[in-house]
Amino acid sequence: MTTVTVHCPRCNSDEVYRHGRSCSRHERFRCRSCKRVFQLTYSYEARKLGIKEQIVEMAHNGAGGCYTARTLKIGINTVIRTLKSSRPGG
């Protein structure tokens, strides 16, 4: 059996313990340092690391909302919500 050291994606701490399973049966973990709950694999594409940054970058490069959603395999409403929340002051 292989042992894999899990690190928190938020604070990079290795003080992580198992915290049950998600509805899609993926194992969940919780960080003792920042109390964040996370999974190593996600079924939902928009929860993966770096997706929000990719949405904002594609918008800055002139890509439309539908094109961004299709390319990243996420919903158009997720793209719109992310762009609204990333605006300065709003």
N, CA, C and O atoms as a GROMACS GRO file, in nm:
protein
  360
    1MET      N    1   0.084  -0.119   0.000
    1MET     CA    2   0.000   0.000   0.000
    1MET      C    3   0.089   0.124   0.000
    1MET      O    4   0.187   0.131   0.073
    2THR      N    5   0.054   0.219  -0.080
    2THR     CA    6   0.132   0.340  -0.094
    2THR      C    7   0.074   0.451  -0.007
    2THR      O    8  -0.048   0.467   0.001
    3THR      N    9   0.161   0.526   0.058
    3THR     CA   10   0.119   0.638   0.140
    3THR      C   11   0.140   0.767   0.062
    3THR      O   12   0.248   0.792   0.010
    4VAL      N   13   0.036   0.847   0.055
    4VAL     CA   14   0.043   0.974  -0.016
    4VAL      C   15   0.028   1.086   0.086
    4VAL      O   16  -0.068   1.087   0.164
    5THR      N   17   0.121   1.180   0.087
    5THR     CA   18   0.112   1.294   0.177
    5THR      C   19   0.024   1.400   0.112
    5THR      O   20   0.051   1.444   0.000
    6VAL      N   21  -0.080   1.439   0.182
    6VAL     CA   22  -0.176   1.537   0.130
    6VAL      C   23  -0.142   1.673   0.189
    6VAL      O   24  -0.122   1.686   0.310
    7HIS      N   25  -0.136   1.774   0.104
    7HIS     CA   26  -0.110   1.911   0.147
    7HIS      C   27  -0.233   1.996   0.119
    7HIS      O   28  -0.303   1.974   0.020
    8CYS      N   29  -0.258   2.092   0.206
    8CYS     CA   30  -0.371   2.183   0.188
    8CYS      C   31  -0.344   2.274   0.068
    8CYS      O   32  -0.236   2.333   0.059
    9PRO      N   33  -0.439   2.287  -0.025
    9PRO     CA   34  -0.417   2.374  -0.140
    9PRO      C   35  -0.419   2.522  -0.104
    9PRO      O   36  -0.372   2.606  -0.182
   10ARG      N   37  -0.472   2.555   0.012
   10ARG     CA   38  -0.482   2.695   0.052
   10ARG      C   39  -0.356   2.744   0.124
   10ARG      O   40  -0.299   2.846   0.088
   11CYS      N   41  -0.312   2.668   0.228
   11CYS     CA   42  -0.197   2.713   0.308
   11CYS      C   43  -0.076   2.623   0.293
   11CYS      O   44   0.029   2.650   0.353
   12ASN      N   45  -0.087   2.516   0.215
   12ASN     CA   46   0.021   2.422   0.187
   12ASN      C   47   0.070   2.347   0.312
   12ASN      O   48   0.182   2.296   0.314
   13SER      N   49  -0.012   2.340   0.414
   13SER     CA   50   0.022   2.268   0.536
   13SER      C   51   0.002   2.118   0.514
   13SER      O   52  -0.082   2.077   0.434
   14ASP      N   53   0.080   2.037   0.584
   14ASP     CA   54   0.060   1.893   0.575
   14ASP      C   55  -0.016   1.838   0.695
   14ASP      O   56  -0.027   1.716   0.712
   15GLU      N   57  -0.070   1.926   0.778
   15GLU     CA   58  -0.152   1.886   0.893
   15GLU      C   59  -0.296   1.867   0.846
   15GLU      O   60  -0.383   1.950   0.872
   16VAL      N   61  -0.319   1.757   0.777
   16VAL     CA   62  -0.446   1.730   0.712
   16VAL      C   63  -0.498   1.597   0.762
   16VAL      O   64  -0.422   1.502   0.782
   17TYR      N   65  -0.629   1.589   0.781
   17TYR     CA   66  -0.690   1.462   0.820
   17TYR      C   67  -0.814   1.436   0.735
   17TYR      O   68  -0.872   1.528   0.678
   18ARG      N   69  -0.853   1.308   0.729
   18ARG     CA   70  -0.971   1.270   0.651
   18ARG      C   71  -1.096   1.327   0.715
   18ARG      O   72  -1.109   1.330   0.837
   19HIS      N   73  -1.188   1.373   0.629
   19HIS     CA   74  -1.309   1.439   0.678
   19HIS      C   75  -1.432   1.387   0.605
   19HIS      O   76  -1.519   1.465   0.566
   20GLY      N   77  -1.439   1.256   0.586
   20GLY     CA   78  -1.556   1.196   0.523
   20GLY      C   79  -1.547   1.188   0.373
   20GLY      O   80  -1.439   1.193   0.314
   21ARG      N   81  -1.665   1.174   0.311
   21ARG     CA   82  -1.674   1.163   0.165
   21ARG      C   83  -1.778   1.260   0.112
   21ARG      O   84  -1.872   1.297   0.183
   22SER      N   85  -1.761   1.300  -0.012
   22SER     CA   86  -1.858   1.388  -0.077
   22SER      C   87  -1.975   1.305  -0.128
   22SER      O   88  -1.974   1.182  -0.119
   23CYS      N   89  -2.075   1.371  -0.182
   23CYS     CA   90  -2.191   1.301  -0.240
   23CYS      C   91  -2.149   1.211  -0.356
   23CYS      O   92  -2.210   1.106  -0.379
   24SER      N   93  -2.047   1.252  -0.428
   24SER     CA   94  -1.999   1.172  -0.541
   24SER      C   95  -1.894   1.069  -0.497
   24SER      O   96  -1.824   1.013  -0.581
   25ARG      N   97  -1.884   1.046  -0.367
   25ARG     CA   98  -1.799   0.944  -0.306
   25ARG      C   99  -1.650   0.973  -0.316
   25ARG      O  100  -1.568   0.881  -0.303
   26HIS      N  101  -1.611   1.099  -0.339
   26HIS     CA  102  -1.470   1.136  -0.334
   26HIS      C  103  -1.434   1.167  -0.189
   26HIS      O  104  -1.513   1.226  -0.116
   27GLU      N  105  -1.314   1.127  -0.150
   27GLU     CA  106  -1.272   1.148  -0.012
   27GLU      C  107  -1.246   1.297   0.014
   27GLU      O  108  -1.185   1.365  -0.069
   28ARG      N  109  -1.293   1.345   0.129
   28ARG     CA  110  -1.271   1.485   0.167
   28ARG      C  111  -1.166   1.491   0.276
   28ARG      O  112  -1.149   1.396   0.354
   29PHE      N  113  -1.095   1.604   0.282
   29PHE     CA  114  -0.991   1.626   0.381
   29PHE      C  115  -1.014   1.761   0.447
   29PHE      O  116  -1.076   1.850   0.389
   30ARG      N  117  -0.962   1.776   0.570
   30ARG     CA  118  -0.972   1.903   0.641
   30ARG      C  119  -0.833   1.941   0.692
   30ARG      O  120  -0.761   1.857   0.745
   31CYS      N  121  -0.798   2.067   0.676
   31CYS     CA  122  -0.669   2.118   0.720
   31CYS      C  123  -0.681   2.164   0.865
   31CYS      O  124  -0.773   2.238   0.900
   32ARG      N  125  -0.589   2.120   0.949
   32ARG     CA  126  -0.591   2.162   1.090
   32ARG      C  127  -0.547   2.307   1.105
   32ARG      O  128  -0.587   2.373   1.201
   33SER      N  129  -0.467   2.357   1.013
   33SER     CA  130  -0.415   2.494   1.023
   33SER      C  131  -0.519   2.599   0.985
   33SER      O  132  -0.546   2.690   1.063
   34CYS      N  133  -0.578   2.586   0.866
   34CYS     CA  134  -0.671   2.689   0.818
   34CYS      C  135  -0.816   2.644   0.822
   34CYS      O  136  -0.905   2.720   0.784
   35LYS      N  137  -0.842   2.521   0.868
   35LYS     CA  138  -0.978   2.466   0.884
   35LYS      C  139  -1.053   2.451   0.752
   35LYS      O  140  -1.176   2.439   0.753
   36ARG      N  141  -0.984   2.452   0.642
   36ARG     CA  142  -1.045   2.441   0.510
   36ARG      C  143  -1.073   2.294   0.477
   36ARG      O  144  -0.990   2.208   0.504
   37VAL      N  145  -1.190   2.266   0.418
   37VAL     CA  146  -1.224   2.132   0.372
   37VAL      C  147  -1.205   2.129   0.221
   37VAL      O  148  -1.248   2.220   0.151
   38PHE      N  149  -1.140   2.024   0.171
   38PHE     CA  150  -1.112   2.015   0.029
   38PHE      C  151  -1.108   1.869  -0.014
   38PHE      O  152  -1.105   1.779   0.069
   39GLN      N  153  -1.108   1.848  -0.144
   39GLN     CA  154  -1.097   1.716  -0.204
   39GLN      C  155  -0.976   1.714  -0.295
   39GLN      O  156  -0.933   1.818  -0.345
   40LEU      N  157  -0.921   1.596  -0.318
   40LEU     CA  158  -0.810   1.584  -0.412
   40LEU      C  159  -0.860   1.582  -0.555
   40LEU      O  160  -0.793   1.633  -0.646
   41THR      N  161  -0.978   1.522  -0.576
   41THR     CA  162  -1.037   1.518  -0.710
   41THR      C  163  -1.180   1.569  -0.701
   41THR      O  164  -1.254   1.536  -0.609
   42TYR      N  165  -1.217   1.650  -0.798
   42TYR     CA  166  -1.351   1.707  -0.802
   42TYR      C  167  -1.423   1.660  -0.928
   42TYR      O  168  -1.362   1.648  -1.034
   43SER      N  169  -1.552   1.634  -0.915
   43SER     CA  170  -1.634   1.603  -1.032
   43SER      C  171  -1.675   1.733  -1.101
   43SER      O  172  -1.686   1.739  -1.223
   44TYR      N  173  -1.697   1.836  -1.021
   44TYR     CA  174  -1.743   1.965  -1.069
   44TYR      C  175  -1.623   2.047  -1.113
   44TYR      O  176  -1.538   2.084  -1.032
   45GLU      N  177  -1.615   2.077  -1.241
   45GLU     CA  178  -1.498   2.143  -1.299
   45GLU      C  179  -1.469   2.280  -1.237
   45GLU      O  180  -1.352   2.317  -1.223
   46ALA      N  181  -1.572   2.355  -1.201
   46ALA     CA  182  -1.552   2.492  -1.154
   46ALA      C  183  -1.486   2.497  -1.016
   46ALA      O  184  -1.438   2.603  -0.976
   47ARG      N  185  -1.481   2.385  -0.943
   47ARG     CA  186  -1.417   2.384  -0.812
   47ARG      C  187  -1.267   2.357  -0.820
   47ARG      O  188  -1.196   2.371  -0.720
   48LYS      N  189  -1.219   2.320  -0.936
   48LYS     CA  190  -1.078   2.287  -0.949
   48LYS      C  191  -0.993   2.412  -0.936
   48LYS      O  192  -1.036   2.523  -0.967
   49LEU      N  193  -0.870   2.391  -0.889
   49LEU     CA  194  -0.778   2.503  -0.867
   49LEU      C  195  -0.747   2.577  -0.996
   49LEU      O  196  -0.723   2.514  -1.100
   50GLY      N  197  -0.748   2.708  -0.990
   50GLY     CA  198  -0.709   2.791  -1.103
   50GLY      C  199  -0.818   2.824  -1.203
   50GLY      O  200  -0.794   2.899  -1.297
   51ILE      N  201  -0.938   2.770  -1.185
   51ILE     CA  202  -1.046   2.795  -1.282
   51ILE      C  203  -1.088   2.942  -1.279
   51ILE      O  204  -1.106   3.003  -1.384
   52LYS      N  205  -1.104   2.999  -1.160
   52LYS     CA  206  -1.147   3.139  -1.151
   52LYS      C  207  -1.045   3.232  -1.215
   52LYS      O  208  -1.082   3.329  -1.282
   53GLU      N  209  -0.917   3.203  -1.196
   53GLU     CA  210  -0.813   3.284  -1.258
   53GLU      C  211  -0.817   3.271  -1.410
   53GLU      O  212  -0.794   3.368  -1.481
   54GLN      N  213  -0.846   3.150  -1.459
   54GLN     CA  214  -0.857   3.129  -1.604
   54GLN      C  215  -0.975   3.205  -1.662
   54GLN      O  216  -0.966   3.259  -1.772
   55ILE      N  217  -1.087   3.210  -1.588
   55ILE     CA  218  -1.205   3.284  -1.635
   55ILE      C  219  -1.170   3.432  -1.651
   55ILE      O  220  -1.200   3.493  -1.754
   56VAL      N  221  -1.107   3.489  -1.549
   56VAL     CA  222  -1.072   3.631  -1.553
   56VAL      C  223  -0.970   3.658  -1.663
   56VAL      O  224  -0.980   3.758  -1.734
   57GLU      N  225  -0.872   3.570  -1.678
   57GLU     CA  226  -0.771   3.590  -1.782
   57GLU      C  227  -0.831   3.582  -1.922
   57GLU      O  228  -0.795   3.661  -2.009
   58MET      N  229  -0.922   3.487  -1.943
   58MET     CA  230  -0.986   3.477  -2.074
   58MET      C  231  -1.071   3.600  -2.104
   58MET      O  232  -1.077   3.645  -2.218
   59ALA      N  233  -1.136   3.655  -2.002
   59ALA     CA  234  -1.216   3.776  -2.022
   59ALA      C  235  -1.126   3.894  -2.058
   59ALA      O  236  -1.162   3.975  -2.144
   60HIS      N  237  -1.011   3.905  -1.993
   60HIS     CA  238  -0.916   4.013  -2.023
   60HIS      C  239  -0.860   3.999  -2.164
   60HIS      O  240  -0.823   4.099  -2.227
   61ASN      N  241  -0.853   3.876  -2.214
   61ASN     CA  242  -0.802   3.853  -2.350
   61ASN      C  243  -0.910   3.862  -2.456
   61ASN      O  244  -0.884   3.838  -2.574
   62GLY      N  245  -1.033   3.897  -2.415
   62GLY     CA  246  -1.139   3.922  -2.511
   62GLY      C  247  -1.230   3.804  -2.543
   62GLY      O  248  -1.311   3.812  -2.634
   63ALA      N  249  -1.217   3.695  -2.469
   63ALA     CA  250  -1.304   3.579  -2.494
   63ALA      C  251  -1.443   3.606  -2.439
   63ALA      O  252  -1.458   3.668  -2.333
   64GLY      N  253  -1.544   3.562  -2.509
   64GLY     CA  254  -1.682   3.579  -2.465
   64GLY      C  255  -1.717   3.480  -2.355
   64GLY      O  256  -1.645   3.384  -2.330
   65GLY      N  257  -1.830   3.506  -2.290
   65GLY     CA  258  -1.874   3.422  -2.179
   65GLY      C  259  -1.907   3.281  -2.220
   65GLY      O  260  -1.868   3.185  -2.153
   66CYS      N  261  -1.980   3.266  -2.330
   66CYS     CA  262  -2.018   3.132  -2.378
   66CYS      C  263  -1.895   3.053  -2.421
   66CYS      O  264  -1.885   2.933  -2.393
   67TYR      N  265  -1.803   3.119  -2.489
   67TYR     CA  266  -1.680   3.052  -2.531
   67TYR      C  267  -1.599   3.007  -2.410
   67TYR      O  268  -1.546   2.896  -2.408
   68THR      N  269  -1.588   3.094  -2.309
   68THR     CA  270  -1.515   3.060  -2.187
   68THR      C  271  -1.578   2.940  -2.118
   68THR      O  272  -1.507   2.848  -2.078
   69ALA      N  273  -1.710   2.942  -2.104
   69ALA     CA  274  -1.780   2.831  -2.038
   69ALA      C  275  -1.759   2.700  -2.114
   69ALA      O  276  -1.734   2.596  -2.053
   70ARG      N  277  -1.770   2.704  -2.244
   70ARG     CA  278  -1.754   2.584  -2.326
   70ARG      C  279  -1.611   2.531  -2.318
   70ARG      O  280  -1.590   2.410  -2.306
   71THR      N  281  -1.513   2.620  -2.324
   71THR     CA  282  -1.373   2.580  -2.322
   71THR      C  283  -1.335   2.516  -2.188
   71THR      O  284  -1.266   2.414  -2.184
   72LEU      N  285  -1.380   2.578  -2.078
   72LEU     CA  286  -1.345   2.529  -1.945
   72LEU      C  287  -1.440   2.421  -1.893
   72LEU      O  288  -1.419   2.367  -1.784
   73LYS      N  289  -1.545   2.390  -1.970
   73LYS     CA  290  -1.645   2.289  -1.934
   73LYS      C  291  -1.715   2.322  -1.803
   73LYS      O  292  -1.730   2.238  -1.714
   74ILE      N  293  -1.758   2.449  -1.792
   74ILE     CA  294  -1.834   2.496  -1.676
   74ILE      C  295  -1.958   2.569  -1.727
   74ILE      O  296  -1.973   2.591  -1.847
   75GLY      N  297  -2.047   2.606  -1.636
   75GLY     CA  298  -2.169   2.674  -1.674
   75GLY      C  299  -2.148   2.822  -1.701
   75GLY      O  300  -2.058   2.884  -1.645
   76ILE      N  301  -2.232   2.877  -1.788
   76ILE     CA  302  -2.224   3.020  -1.822
   76ILE      C  303  -2.252   3.105  -1.699
   76ILE      O  304  -2.192   3.212  -1.682
   77ASN      N  305  -2.343   3.060  -1.612
   77ASN     CA  306  -2.373   3.136  -1.491
   77ASN      C  307  -2.253   3.141  -1.397
   77ASN      O  308  -2.235   3.240  -1.326
   78THR      N  309  -2.173   3.038  -1.396
   78THR     CA  310  -2.050   3.038  -1.316
   78THR      C  311  -1.953   3.143  -1.369
   78THR      O  312  -1.889   3.213  -1.291
   79VAL      N  313  -1.943   3.153  -1.499
   79VAL     CA  314  -1.855   3.253  -1.561
   79VAL      C  315  -1.903   3.394  -1.525
   79VAL      O  316  -1.823   3.478  -1.484
   80ILE      N  317  -2.032   3.418  -1.540
   80ILE     CA  318  -2.088   3.551  -1.511
   80ILE      C  319  -2.068   3.586  -1.364
   80ILE      O  320  -2.026   3.697  -1.332
   81ARG      N  321  -2.099   3.493  -1.274
   81ARG     CA  322  -2.085   3.517  -1.130
   81ARG      C  323  -1.940   3.546  -1.093
   81ARG      O  324  -1.913   3.634  -1.012
   82THR      N  325  -1.847   3.472  -1.151
   82THR     CA  326  -1.705   3.492  -1.122
   82THR      C  327  -1.658   3.628  -1.170
   82THR      O  328  -1.583   3.697  -1.100
   83LEU      N  329  -1.702   3.668  -1.289
   83LEU     CA  330  -1.660   3.798  -1.341
   83LEU      C  331  -1.721   3.913  -1.261
   83LEU      O  332  -1.656   4.015  -1.240
   84LYS      N  333  -1.845   3.897  -1.216
   84LYS     CA  334  -1.907   4.001  -1.134
   84LYS      C  335  -1.836   4.016  -1.001
   84LYS      O  336  -1.814   4.127  -0.954
   85SER      N  337  -1.798   3.904  -0.940
   85SER     CA  338  -1.734   3.910  -0.809
   85SER      C  339  -1.588   3.953  -0.818
   85SER      O  340  -1.530   3.995  -0.718
   86SER      N  341  -1.527   3.942  -0.936
   86SER     CA  342  -1.387   3.980  -0.949
   86SER      C  343  -1.368   4.128  -0.983
   86SER      O  344  -1.256   4.178  -0.983
   87ARG      N  345  -1.479   4.198  -1.010
   87ARG     CA  346  -1.469   4.341  -1.041
   87ARG      C  347  -1.426   4.418  -0.916
   87ARG      O  348  -1.468   4.385  -0.806
   88PRO      N  349  -1.342   4.520  -0.933
   88PRO     CA  350  -1.306   4.603  -0.818
   88PRO      C  351  -1.428   4.679  -0.767
   88PRO      O  352  -1.498   4.746  -0.843
   89GLY      N  353  -1.453   4.668  -0.639
   89GLY     CA  354  -1.565   4.739  -0.579
   89GLY      C  355  -1.698   4.670  -0.597
   89GLY      O  356  -1.802   4.730  -0.569
   90GLY      N  357  -1.700   4.546  -0.643
   90GLY     CA  358  -1.830   4.488  -0.659
   90GLY      C  359  -1.831   4.344  -0.675
   90GLY      O  360  -1.938   4.285  -0.689
   0.00000   0.00000   0.00000
